């Protein structure tokens, strides 16, 4: 049976419709859309994109610009989260920016995986 850790169960997605907020050693804050709490955590960031008519017609300048924006931001967020988890030994997350941090991950973590999900809003 998974063990409970705050508002996350080990091996399940957290925080069930809320973002997980983390505090980096640099003093910066970060947030991710979901965290799978296991010995090899999955950091999940989801982004939606809306294109103008020019983008929907496939003009590469518009599509490339939007893809760069959306993936750049998502990569930055997942990179900060994995830096916090792997390099700074961060194990605590909060459900909101001002929320109380709760230890959610095991002490021993060998690595982590970032997943970026994108979709188009027509």
GIWOJO-V543836 format. One record per residue. N is the residue number from 1. PSI is psi as a letter, one per 20 degrees, with the letter a starting at -180 (none if undefined). D_FIRST is the distance of its C-alpha to the first C-alpha in Angstrom with 2 decimals. Layout:
n: (N:N)
psi: (PSI:PSI)
d_first: (D_FIRST:D_FIRST)
This chain:
n: (1:2:3:4:5:6:7:8:9:10:11:12:13:14:15:16:17:18:19:20:21:22:23:24:25:26:27:28:29:30:31:32:33:34:35:36:37:38:39:40:41:42:43:44:45:46:47:48:49:50:51:52:53:54:55:56:57:58:59:60:61:62:63:64:65:66:67:68:69:70:71:72:73:74:75:76:77:78:79:80:81:82:83:84:85:86:87:88:89:90:91:92:93:94:95:96:97:98:99:100:101:102:103:104:105:106:107:108:109:110:111:112:113:114:115:116:117:118:119:120:121:122)
psi: (p:q:q:p:n:c:k:q:p:p:j:r:q:q:k:m:i:q:q:p:p:q:o:q:h:i:i:q:q:r:q:q:h:q:p:o:n:a:i:n:q:p:p:p:p:p:q:q:p:p:q:r:h:g:g:h:i:j:p:h:g:g:g:g:g:g:g:g:g:g:h:g:g:g:h:g:g:h:g:g:g:h:g:g:g:g:h:j:k:p:i:q:q:q:h:r:h:j:r:p:p:p:p:i:q:q:g:o:p:h:a:r:p:p:p:p:p:q:q:p:o:none)
d_first: (0.00:3.84:6.43:9.35:12.63:15.49:15.71:13.26:9.54:9.09:9.82:11.41:15.04:16.54:18.54:18.65:22.41:23.45:24.46:23.00:25.95:26.52:29.44:31.14:33.12:36.23:35.83:35.06:32.21:30.23:27.86:25.66:24.56:20.92:18.64:15.63:13.74:13.14:15.20:17.78:17.86:19.57:22.21:23.43:26.82:28.48:32.23:34.65:38.29:41.34:44.49:48.08:50.32:51.51:47.98:47.24:50.40:48.99:51.21:49.57:50.55:48.49:45.52:45.47:45.73:42.82:40.58:41.47:40.72:37.35:36.07:37.64:35.86:32.46:32.94:33.99:30.89:28.42:30.58:30.50:26.72:26.34:29.15:27.36:24.09:25.76:29.18:28.73:25.26:24.25:20.68:21.40:22.03:23.48:23.37:27.20:30.08:30.73:27.19:25.50:23.68:20.00:18.39:15.84:15.89:15.37:18.73:19.26:19.80:22.01:22.99:22.36:23.43:25.37:25.53:28.44:28.77:32.25:33.97:37.50:38.61:41.85)
